[in-house]
Every structure is written in structure tokens, then in C-alpha cells.
Amino acid sequence: MPVDYICAQPNYVIRIELKECRPTVWREINVPSDMSLSSLHKVIQVAMGWSNLHLHVFSLPDSSIEFGRHADYSSDTESSEDEMSAFDEAEQAAWYAQMGIDMPTKKRPDKNHTVAELFKHVGCKADYIYDFSDLWEHTLELMDIIRNPHPTPRCIAGEHQCPPESCGGRFGYEAMMLIFNADSQNRSFDRNSWRIGRGYRYDVVPFDLIAVNQTLKTTDISFIGKS
């Protein structure tokens, strides 16, 4: 849905922080509170630098309710997600079993719920998990409510690039960076050859706020309660 209407609802400033990653990868985004959670997922993917290759879930601490895209949701999402859903659902179940906790009993499609439903007040926190294999866990926190809203989601601050996709999660990334930093002490070290030789389509580059916001301008988002 094109973002061409005047927002009536306030905007939320949300901080996103990737857990247990050093250096700390974080972003602050400014989004309409009536935007769907499925669109918030898209904004997070763009802002963080992920590639939207895996499933995701939103949840609240101490809650049995989970918002996301699962194999047991009826959905009209893209076929690529449908093809991956059964595999990722099995990964998700295996992760919950490994952690010794029960699967959430109430799973709701995130396209039917808004950002405002997830965050009730400033200081409210939520969890966002992306990729149940690498298990990238993010903390989301509502930092501010802006009464003079802007209809287009924006990233307003951030630091550091996110890890590459499918690198083995936090421990795989830490091992990768240890090798990278050790090899980079060699004067003949070629960063491009290093990453290509190890199969990583990734480079250690600064976070680019301007590029993120250019992409967000063309990201298709949806609102609930708008005709």
C-alpha cells in the first residue's frame, strides 16, 4: 500500500538491538503506530541489513502469544516464504525443545495486528527473533511517542553492520571475526579475497543511514484500519 495519506495516529520511536553481539548492532526507527507488524518486520529487515530469507516472530516477555509467519498460519504471503515455512517451523520447534520451553500456544498472523498492539507504553519491550537456525534475537523497546506523525517509516540512528546471513549464528559470527581480525594483521591480507574464499557475501562496512532510508522509501508497507 503506497504511503500517501495523512497519518492520524502517532508515530513510535523504537530501538532495535541485536542481542549478544559485539560490537553492539542497534538501530532506532520512527514508524506509524497503526502500521502492521508484518510491515514492522520489513522495516526491521531493511534497517538492520538482513535479507528476509527466513521466518520471524514477535513476542512479549512472559506471554504465550506470538505474532509472525508460521507454517500453520493460513496466509497469502509470497511463495518463497511458503516454500521455506515447513523447514523453518521444524527449526523453531527444535529450538523450543532445546531450550526446554513450550511452544507458544497462541500464534497470530502479524499482518492482522499493529505496532500499537505490541507496545502499550514508553519503555515497553518486545522480542523479535529472525531465523530459527542462526537464532538472531533482537530486543525492541518503545523509546518515544510522537504526536506529530510522519507516514513513512524512517531509520533515525544506528551503529554497526549486522552479521552475514547463515554464518552459524552468534558463535559462528564470533569465530568468523576472530579469523578475519587475525588475518587482517597480515600486510598482504586482501579482505575481498578472504570473504569470497570462505563463501561469505559480506564485508565489514559502516552502517549507512542514508542508504537504509532510500530503501525504506520504496518498501511496501500496510496499515490496519485504512481503506
N, C-alpha and C positions, 0 to 999 in steps of 0.2 A: 504494500500500500504506500503510495507516494506520501511524503510528509509535507502537505501543502495546506494544512488547516491551522487555525489559531488555537493553541493549547489552552484549555480551560483549567486543567489540573496542574498542580505544582510539579516541579522537577525535583528529582532526588540526586544528590551527590553521593556516590557510592565508591568506597575504597575497595580495591581488589588486591589481595596479597597471596602470592603463591607460598604455601606452607613449606617450611623446612628446606628452603633453597637459599644458597649463599653464592653471590650477594643477593640480597632480598629483591625479588622482582615484584613490583607493585604498580598499580595504576589508580587514578581517580577519574571517574566518568560522571557526566551530567546527563541524565536520561529522564524522559517523561514518566511520571508515576503510573499513567494508565497504559503504558506500553506492555505488551505481553511478555511473559517470562521466556517464551521461545525466542523473542526478539532480543531480550536481555542476553540470552546465550550467544546470539550472533555478535552483539556488541562486545561481549567479553572476549570472544574468539579473536575479533579484529584487534581490539585494544591490547590484548596480551601477546598476540603474534602466533596463536595456534592456527591450525589448518582445517579445523572442523572435520576431522577424519574419523572420530569416534563418538560414542554416545556420552551423555552427560546427565547429571541430576542436580537439582536444587533441594536443599532440606534445611530445616531449622533445628537447632540443638534441642535435644530431649523431645523430639516429635516423631511420631510414626508416619507422618505424611511426607511424601516425596513428590517433587514435580520434575518431569523430564520426558524423555522419549524412550520407551521400552518396547520390547518385543510383544508384550501383552497389551499394549495400548492400540486401539484402533486409531489410525492416523492417515492423513493424506500427505505426509511428508515425502521428500524426494526418494526415488527408488534406491539411490546409493545407501541411504540410511536403512531402508527396508532390508537390503541385502546383508548389511552388517548386523542387523538387530539381534538375530538369534545367537550369533557368536558372542556379541558383547553382553547379552543377557546372561549367558553361561559364565562369562568372566566376572560379571557382577555378583552372581550367586556364589561363585567360588571365593570371591574376596570377602563377602559377608561371613561365609563359613570359616575362612582362615582367621578372621578377626574374632570369631566366637560370638557374633551378634546376629539377631534375627533380621531377615529381610524386612524392609518397611511394609506395613500391612495396607497402607493406603497410597496407591500410586495414581497420580493425576497428570494428564497431559499439560505440559507447560504452556501450550498455545491458548488454553482456556482461562489462564489466570494472569493477573497483573503484577507489576513490580510492587505496587502498593499493598497487595495481599501478602507479600513476603516480608516487607519491612513496615512495622506498625509505628515506629517512633525513632527519633535520632538516637543512635547508639545501638540499635537493633542489629544483630549479626545473623548471617546465614552461611551455609556451606555450599560450595559448588565443586563437584567432582567431575573431571574430564578424563576420559579414557580409563576404564576399569582394569586395564592391563598395566600400563605405566603408573596409573593412580596419581594423577596430578590433583591435589587437594588445594582449594582456594578458600580463604576467608573473605566474606563480603560484609562490609559494615556501612550502615547509613550514617553519613557524616553531617548532612545538612539537607534542609528542605527549602527550596527556592520558590517563592510565591510569584515571581515574575518569570514564567517558564519560557523555554525555547523548545520548539517542536522536534528539532534534530538532535539525536544523541551525539555527544561530543566527549572526547577524552581531554581532560584538562591538565593532567600531570602524570608523571610516571618515571620510573628508572629501571634500567637494565632489560636486556632481551630475555625472552623466555627460552627454556631448553628446546632442543630439536625434538620433533615427533619421533616416537618409537626408539628412544635411546636407552630404554631399560629403566625408566623412572628416575627417582631421586638418586639412587645409588649408582645407576648406570651413568647418569649425568656427572656425578661427582668423580667417578673413575675416568670418564672421558676428559674432564677438565684437568685432572691431575696429569694425565698423559700429555695433554695439549700444553700445559704450562711448563712441563719438564722439557718437552721437545722444542718449545719456543725459545729456550735459552741457547740453543744451537744457532750459531750465526748463519748457517746455511739453511735454516728452517724455512720452509715455504708453506704458509698457512693454507693456501688453496689446495696444494698437493696433499697435505696432511688430511684434510677433511674428505677429499674425494677418495683418497686411498683407503679410508676407513668406512666409506659408504655413507657419510653424513652430508646431506644437502643443507648445510648450516655453516654460518660463520659468526664469530663473536663480534657483533656490531652494536653501536649505541642504539638506544631506543629512539625512534623517530616519531615525534608527536605530530608533526605536520603530515607525514605520510599516512599515519593512522586516521587522522581526521578527514583526509581526502578520500580514503576508502569508506569511512562511515557515511559520507555524503551519498554514496551510491548503494549502501546496504539496505536491502528491502526489510522494512520492519512493519509490525502490525500493532494496532491499538484495539483495546476492548471497550465497547460502548460507543464506537464511532461508526457512522454509516458511510 
